[in-house]
Amino acid sequence: MTDSDATDAEAEYERWVSEIKQMRADKDEFFTEHSQSPIQPEVRDDFEGLSYFEPKPEFRVPTRVRVYGNPEPIELDVTAGQPIRYLRAYIFEFELRDERQQLAGYQQEGDDTDTIFIPFRDKTTGQQTYHRGRYMETEPDEELTNGDTVTLDFNLAYNPFCAYSETFACPLPPEENWLDVVVPAGERKPPEEIVE
């Protein structure tokens, strides 16, 4: 690697970290001020920001995509109420911590959005992170086909709103999306002082 390549790589890393920190600051502002914040107005004065792991590039992983031409429906249990019906549309295969892993990606039945929903648990769940699991999303620029590569960034993993208030009903990660590795990336457990 030349000095120029090293400088470019360092600049790219700094840009990536800066973007993540800005997203986190924007989310803290939303939680503090927005009318649709999941935390109750009476505790917002005590809110000093969400808790995160430091951004780490090793948890930004390239994945190989398997696409289901006719995705099968699956019902995801929720924290309250009836299960929600999704389509299991994709499988993302990747290596993390020297182990082969995979996560299913879902799309809500009848939803026109291109967003792929990836709820998951890992070995931090219930310890350093929310006990019911966390979410990731990806929205590819174009339609995915078998063998495409998509980067999943676990540094962007976040808690569902039900982590802050029981008034929300949130889909739970199905067992097929329980990773058997530690993923210390993204959002940590919610601060106790803001949980209803």
DRENFIDO-633269 format. One record per residue (C-alpha): residue in three letters; x, y, z. Coordinates in Angstrom, 1 decimal. Each point is the difference from the previous one (the first is absolute). Layout:
<rs>
- type; px; py; pz
- ALA; X; Y; Z
...
</rs>
This chain:
<rs>
- type; px; py; pz
- MET; 0.0; 0.0; 0.0
- THR; 1.4; 3.4; -1.0
- ASP; 0.0; 3.0; 2.3
- SER; -2.8; 1.5; -2.2
- ASP; -2.1; -3.2; 0.4
- ALA; 0.5; 0.1; 3.8
- THR; -1.0; 3.7; 0.0
- ASP; -3.1; -0.8; -2.0
- ALA; -1.0; -2.9; 2.2
- GLU; 0.5; 2.2; 3.1
- ALA; -2.1; 2.7; -1.5
- GLU; -2.8; -2.5; -0.9
- TYR; 0.1; -1.4; 3.6
- GLU; -0.2; 3.5; 1.5
- ARG; -3.0; 0.8; -2.3
- TRP; -1.7; -3.2; 1.0
- VAL; 0.4; 0.6; 3.7
- SER; -1.1; 3.6; -0.4
- GLU; -3.2; -1.1; -1.8
- ILE; -0.8; -2.5; 2.7
- LYS; 0.5; 2.6; 2.8
- GLN; -2.2; 2.4; -1.9
- MET; -2.8; -2.6; -0.3
- ARG; 0.3; -0.7; 3.7
- ALA; -0.2; 3.7; 0.9
- ASP; -3.0; 0.4; -2.3
- LYS; -1.7; -2.9; 1.8
- ASP; 0.7; 1.5; 3.4
- GLU; -1.6; 3.2; -1.2
- PHE; -3.1; -1.9; -1.2
- PHE; -0.3; -1.8; 3.3
- THR; 0.3; 3.3; 1.9
- GLU; -2.2; 2.3; -2.0
- HIS; -2.3; -1.8; -2.5
- SER; -3.7; -0.6; 0.8
- GLN; 0.3; -3.6; -1.2
- SER; 3.0; -0.8; 2.3
- PRO; -0.4; -3.3; 1.7
- ILE; 1.1; 1.4; 3.4
- GLN; -2.5; 1.7; 2.2
- PRO; 0.0; 3.8; 0.2
- GLU; 0.5; 0.0; 3.8
- VAL; 3.4; -1.8; -0.3
- ARG; 1.4; 1.9; -2.9
- ASP; 1.7; 2.5; 2.2
- ASP; 2.1; -2.9; 1.5
- PHE; 0.9; -1.4; -3.5
- GLU; 3.6; 0.5; -0.8
- GLY; 0.2; -2.1; -3.1
- LEU; -0.2; -3.7; -1.0
- SER; 2.8; -2.4; 0.8
- TYR; 2.1; -1.4; -2.9
- PHE; 3.0; -2.2; -0.7
- GLU; 2.8; 1.9; -1.6
- PRO; -0.1; -0.4; -3.8
- LYS; 2.2; -2.9; -1.2
- PRO; 0.6; -0.7; -3.7
- GLU; 0.2; -3.8; 0.6
- PHE; -3.8; 0.0; 0.6
- ARG; -0.7; 1.5; -3.4
- VAL; -0.1; -3.2; -2.0
- PRO; -0.5; -0.9; -3.6
- THR; -2.7; -2.6; -0.5
- ARG; -0.9; -2.3; -2.8
- VAL; -3.7; 0.1; -0.8
- ARG; -2.4; -2.8; -0.8
- VAL; -3.3; 1.2; -1.4
- TYR; -3.3; -1.8; 0.3
- GLY; -1.9; 0.3; -3.3
- ASN; -3.3; -0.9; 1.8
- PRO; 0.7; 0.9; 3.6
- GLU; -1.9; -2.0; 2.6
- PRO; -2.1; 1.8; 2.6
- ILE; 1.1; -0.2; 3.6
- GLU; -1.7; 1.4; 3.1
- LEU; 2.2; 1.9; 2.4
- ASP; -1.1; 0.0; 3.6
- VAL; -0.3; 3.5; 1.5
- THR; 0.5; 1.3; 3.5
- ALA; -3.8; 0.6; 0.2
- GLY; -2.9; -0.9; -2.2
- GLN; -0.3; -2.2; -3.0
- PRO; 3.0; -1.3; -2.0
- ILE; 0.9; 2.1; -3.1
- ARG; 0.2; -1.7; -3.4
- TYR; 3.2; 0.5; -2.0
- LEU; 1.6; -1.5; -3.0
- ARG; 3.3; -1.7; 0.4
- ALA; 1.5; 1.5; -3.1
- TYR; 3.8; -0.2; 0.4
- ILE; 2.8; -1.9; 1.8
- PHE; 3.2; 1.9; 0.7
- GLU; 3.0; -2.3; 0.4
- PHE; 3.3; 1.4; 1.5
- GLU; 2.9; -0.7; 2.3
- LEU; 0.2; 1.7; 3.3
- ARG; 2.7; -0.7; 2.6
- ASP; 1.3; -2.8; -2.3
- GLU; -3.3; -1.8; 0.1
- ARG; -2.5; -0.5; -2.9
- GLN; -3.3; 1.7; 0.9
- GLN; -3.3; 0.8; -1.7
- LEU; -2.9; 2.3; 0.6
- ALA; -3.4; 0.0; -1.7
- GLY; -1.3; 3.3; -1.4
- TYR; -3.8; 0.7; 0.1
- GLN; -2.4; 2.2; -1.8
- GLN; -3.5; 0.7; 1.4
- GLU; -2.7; -1.6; -2.2
- GLY; -1.7; 2.5; -2.2
- ASP; 2.6; 2.7; 0.8
- ASP; 1.3; 1.9; -3.1
- THR; 3.3; 1.1; 1.7
- ASP; 3.4; -1.4; -1.1
- THR; 1.1; 0.0; 3.6
- ILE; 1.2; -3.4; 1.3
- PHE; -0.6; -0.6; 3.7
- ILE; 2.6; -2.1; 1.9
- PRO; -0.9; -0.6; 3.6
- PHE; 2.7; -2.0; 1.9
- ARG; 1.4; -1.2; 3.3
- ASP; 3.6; -0.7; 0.9
- LYS; 2.0; -1.0; 3.0
- THR; -0.2; 3.6; 1.4
- THR; -3.8; -0.3; 0.1
- GLY; -1.3; 0.3; 3.6
- GLN; 3.5; 0.9; 1.2
- GLN; 1.4; 3.2; -1.6
- THR; -3.0; 0.4; -2.4
- TYR; -3.8; 0.1; 0.1
- HIS; -1.3; -3.4; 1.2
- ARG; -2.4; -0.4; -2.9
- GLY; 2.4; 0.6; -2.8
- ARG; 0.9; 2.8; -2.4
- TYR; -0.8; 1.0; -3.5
- MET; 1.9; 0.9; -3.2
- GLU; -1.3; 1.2; -3.3
- THR; 1.4; 0.2; -3.5
- GLU; -1.4; 1.6; -3.1
- PRO; 1.9; -1.0; -3.1
- ASP; 0.4; 2.4; -2.8
- GLU; -1.3; -2.6; -2.5
- GLU; -1.8; -3.3; 0.0
- LEU; 2.1; -2.8; 1.5
- THR; 0.8; -3.2; -1.8
- ASN; 1.6; -3.2; 1.2
- GLY; 3.7; 0.4; 0.7
- ASP; -0.1; 3.8; 0.4
- THR; 2.1; 1.5; 2.8
- VAL; -1.6; 2.3; 2.6
- THR; 1.8; 1.5; 2.9
- LEU; -1.7; -0.3; 3.4
- ASP; 1.2; 2.4; 2.6
- PHE; -0.6; -1.3; 3.5
- ASN; 1.2; 3.4; 1.3
- LEU; -3.5; 1.3; -1.1
- ALA; -1.9; -2.7; 2.0
- TYR; -2.6; 1.7; 2.1
- ASN; -2.6; -0.8; 2.7
- PRO; -3.7; -0.2; -0.9
- PHE; -2.3; 2.6; 1.6
- CYS; -1.4; -2.5; 2.4
- ALA; 3.4; 0.0; 1.7
- TYR; -1.0; 3.4; 1.4
- SER; -3.8; -0.3; 0.4
- GLU; -2.4; -2.9; 0.2
- THR; -2.6; 2.0; -1.9
- PHE; 1.8; -1.2; -3.2
- ALA; -0.4; -3.4; -1.5
- CYS; 3.2; -1.2; -1.7
- PRO; 0.8; -3.1; -2.1
- LEU; 2.4; -2.4; 1.7
- PRO; 3.0; -1.6; -1.8
- PRO; -1.0; -3.5; -1.0
- GLU; 2.4; -2.9; 1.1
- GLU; 1.5; -0.2; -3.5
- ASN; 1.5; 3.5; 0.6
- TRP; 1.6; -0.8; 3.4
- LEU; 3.8; 0.3; -0.6
- ASP; 2.3; -2.1; 2.1
- VAL; 2.7; 2.6; 0.1
- VAL; 0.6; 3.2; 2.1
- VAL; -0.8; 3.1; -2.0
- PRO; 1.1; 3.0; 2.1
- ALA; -1.1; 2.6; -2.5
- GLY; -2.8; 2.5; -0.3
- GLU; -2.4; 1.0; 2.7
- ARG; 0.3; -1.4; 3.5
- LYS; -2.7; -0.5; 2.7
- PRO; -2.2; 3.1; 0.4
- PRO; 0.9; 2.2; 3.0
- GLU; -2.1; -1.1; 3.0
- GLU; -1.2; 3.6; 0.8
- ILE; -1.9; 0.3; -3.3
- VAL; -1.7; -3.4; -0.1
- GLU; -3.7; -0.1; 0.8
</rs>
